[in-house]
């Protein structure tokens, strides 16, 4: 497994006048509330982006502002029932992909097919699957990354340091114990808004 990381990545400039208005506004809003954005160049045009820990509804708002402010080509999966009028067009514009979660079969194949449709796509996943504490992660992201030979970005919203960003990428080996040991090591000092709700970083045995 290859891990790419950087030391002390420079924060994004919050008021770069060369950027489009939407990106400047998103960055400015994060800065106004004391958030520091961290980013490094993506290692590939396509990949999986996991966000941990996910313990609050505010994570979506902060993550969306980060996506807009950095121009991150991030897409996300939502229940198909969310994509109804009048919000469907807006959610799709924000990178939403409607999925029927009650259909167990074909989930990995359906999302791998989405990657074929786009030249640049990083699929954002919250592997805990809930904002409440859970004993294990859902395995979907892992199966997609291995099957599609996609790099994995370790994204975080760290409320302890008010930092939101991506600066580390993994190439999964298929050895679950080895891969998850590296993931646990990275996230050990990252704290959600409600730390007590952070789930265990492991798959169901």
C-alpha positions as CSV (number, residue, x, y, z in Angstrom):
1,X,0.0,0.0,0.0
2,X,1.3,3.4,-0.9
3,X,0.6,6.4,1.3
4,X,1.2,9.9,0.1
5,X,1.3,12.7,2.5
6,X,2.6,16.2,2.9
7,X,4.1,18.1,5.8
8,X,2.3,21.3,6.8
9,X,0.4,21.9,3.6
10,X,-0.2,25.6,3.0
11,X,-3.7,26.9,3.8
12,X,-5.8,28.1,0.9
13,X,-5.9,31.8,0.4
14,X,-9.5,32.8,1.4
15,X,-9.7,36.0,-0.7
16,X,-8.0,35.2,-4.0
17,X,-9.7,37.7,-6.4
18,X,-8.8,35.6,-9.5
19,X,-11.3,32.9,-8.4
20,X,-15.0,32.8,-9.4
21,X,-17.4,34.5,-7.1
22,X,-18.9,31.3,-5.8
23,X,-15.5,29.9,-4.8
24,X,-14.5,33.1,-3.1
25,X,-17.8,33.2,-1.2
26,X,-17.4,29.6,0.0
27,X,-13.9,30.1,1.2
28,X,-14.8,33.4,2.8
29,X,-17.7,31.8,4.7
30,X,-15.4,29.1,6.0
31,X,-12.8,31.6,7.1
32,X,-15.5,33.8,8.7
33,X,-16.4,30.9,11.0
34,X,-12.7,30.1,11.8
35,X,-12.2,27.1,9.5
36,X,-8.9,26.5,7.8
37,X,-8.9,24.7,4.5
38,X,-6.1,22.2,3.7
39,X,-5.5,20.8,0.2
40,X,-2.9,19.2,-2.0
41,X,-3.1,18.2,-5.7
42,X,-5.2,15.1,-6.4
43,X,-3.0,12.1,-7.5
44,X,-5.5,11.0,-10.2
45,X,-8.6,12.3,-12.0
46,X,-10.8,9.7,-10.2
47,X,-10.9,8.2,-6.8
48,X,-12.8,7.5,-3.5
49,X,-12.9,10.2,-0.8
50,X,-13.8,8.9,2.7
51,X,-14.8,11.4,5.4
52,X,-14.3,10.5,9.0
53,X,-15.5,11.1,11.6
54,X,-19.1,12.0,10.6
55,X,-21.0,13.0,13.7
56,X,-23.0,16.1,12.9
57,X,-25.3,17.5,10.2
58,X,-22.9,20.4,10.0
59,X,-20.4,18.1,8.3
60,X,-22.4,18.3,5.1
61,X,-22.5,22.1,5.2
62,X,-18.8,22.4,5.9
63,X,-17.9,19.8,3.3
64,X,-20.1,21.4,0.7
65,X,-18.4,24.8,1.2
66,X,-15.0,23.1,1.0
67,X,-16.0,21.4,-2.3
68,X,-17.2,24.7,-3.8
69,X,-14.3,26.7,-2.4
70,X,-11.6,24.4,-3.7
71,X,-13.3,23.2,-6.9
72,X,-13.0,19.6,-5.7
73,X,-14.7,17.3,-8.3
74,X,-16.5,15.5,-5.5
75,X,-19.7,13.5,-5.9
76,X,-21.8,12.0,-3.2
77,X,-24.5,9.3,-2.9
78,X,-27.9,10.0,-1.4
79,X,-31.1,8.1,-0.9
80,X,-33.2,8.3,-4.1
81,X,-36.1,9.8,-2.0
82,X,-34.0,12.9,-1.4
83,X,-33.9,13.7,-5.1
84,X,-37.4,14.9,-5.5
85,X,-38.8,18.2,-6.7
86,X,-37.9,20.9,-5.9
87,X,-34.5,19.9,-4.6
88,X,-33.5,17.3,-7.2
89,X,-31.9,19.7,-9.7
90,X,-29.9,21.5,-7.0
91,X,-28.7,18.2,-5.4
92,X,-27.6,16.9,-8.8
93,X,-25.8,20.2,-9.4
94,X,-24.0,19.8,-6.1
95,X,-22.8,16.3,-7.3
96,X,-25.5,14.1,-5.8
97,X,-26.1,10.6,-7.1
98,X,-29.4,9.0,-6.2
99,X,-29.2,5.4,-5.1
100,X,-31.8,2.9,-3.9
101,X,-30.2,1.7,-0.7
102,X,-32.9,-1.0,-0.3
103,X,-31.5,-2.8,-3.3
104,X,-28.5,-4.7,-1.8
105,X,-27.3,-6.2,-5.1
106,X,-25.5,-4.1,-7.8
107,X,-24.5,-1.3,-5.5
108,X,-20.8,-1.5,-6.3
109,X,-21.4,-2.0,-10.0
110,X,-23.8,1.0,-10.2
111,X,-21.2,3.3,-8.7
112,X,-18.4,2.0,-10.8
113,X,-20.6,2.7,-13.8
114,X,-20.9,6.4,-12.6
115,X,-17.1,6.7,-12.8
116,X,-17.2,5.7,-16.5
117,X,-19.6,8.7,-17.2
118,X,-17.1,11.4,-15.9
119,X,-13.6,12.4,-16.8
120,X,-13.0,13.6,-13.3
121,X,-14.8,12.2,-10.3
122,X,-14.0,11.7,-6.7
123,X,-16.8,9.9,-4.9
124,X,-17.3,11.2,-1.3
125,X,-18.4,8.5,1.2
126,X,-19.1,8.6,4.9
127,X,-18.2,4.9,5.7
128,X,-19.9,5.0,9.1
129,X,-23.2,5.4,7.3
130,X,-24.8,7.3,10.2
131,X,-24.1,10.2,12.5
132,X,-24.6,8.0,15.5
133,X,-21.9,5.7,16.9
134,X,-21.5,2.4,15.0
135,X,-19.4,-0.6,15.7
136,X,-18.1,-0.9,12.2
137,X,-17.8,0.8,8.8
138,X,-19.8,-0.1,5.7
139,X,-17.6,-1.9,3.2
140,X,-18.9,-0.3,0.0
141,X,-16.1,2.2,-0.4
142,X,-13.5,-0.5,0.1
143,X,-15.0,-2.8,-2.5
144,X,-15.4,0.0,-5.0
145,X,-11.8,1.2,-4.5
146,X,-10.3,-2.3,-4.9
147,X,-12.5,-3.3,-7.8
148,X,-11.9,0.0,-9.7
149,X,-8.2,0.3,-8.7
150,X,-9.0,3.8,-7.4
151,X,-6.9,5.8,-4.9
152,X,-8.5,6.7,-1.6
153,X,-8.4,10.2,-0.2
154,X,-8.6,10.5,3.6
155,X,-10.7,13.6,4.2
156,X,-11.4,15.1,7.6
157,X,-13.4,17.8,9.3
158,X,-11.4,18.2,12.5
159,X,-13.4,20.3,15.0
160,X,-10.5,20.3,17.5
161,X,-8.3,22.3,15.2
162,X,-11.0,23.8,12.9
163,X,-9.3,22.3,9.9
164,X,-11.1,20.8,6.9
165,X,-9.2,19.1,4.1
166,X,-7.5,16.4,2.2
167,X,-3.7,15.9,2.3
168,X,-3.2,12.1,2.4
169,X,-4.0,9.4,-0.1
170,X,-3.9,5.6,0.0
171,X,-3.6,2.8,-2.6
172,X,-5.5,-0.1,-1.0
173,X,-3.8,-3.5,-1.1
174,X,-6.8,-5.8,-0.6
175,X,-5.3,-6.8,2.8
176,X,-8.1,-5.4,5.0
177,X,-6.1,-5.6,8.3
178,X,-3.1,-3.8,6.8
179,X,-5.2,-1.1,5.0
180,X,-7.4,-0.4,8.1
181,X,-4.4,-0.2,10.4
182,X,-3.1,2.7,8.2
183,X,-6.5,4.4,8.1
184,X,-6.8,4.2,11.9
185,X,-3.3,5.6,12.3
186,X,-4.2,8.6,10.2
187,X,-7.5,9.4,11.9
188,X,-6.4,8.8,15.5
189,X,-6.1,12.6,16.2
190,X,-9.1,13.8,14.2
191,X,-12.2,14.8,16.2
192,X,-15.8,15.2,15.1
193,X,-18.2,17.7,16.5
194,X,-19.5,15.0,18.8
195,X,-16.5,12.8,19.5
196,X,-18.5,10.3,21.5
197,X,-20.4,9.4,18.3
198,X,-17.3,8.5,16.2
199,X,-17.6,4.9,15.1
200,X,-14.9,2.2,15.2
201,X,-12.7,2.1,12.2
202,X,-13.1,-1.6,11.2
203,X,-15.3,-3.7,8.9
204,X,-17.8,-6.2,10.1
205,X,-16.1,-9.6,10.6
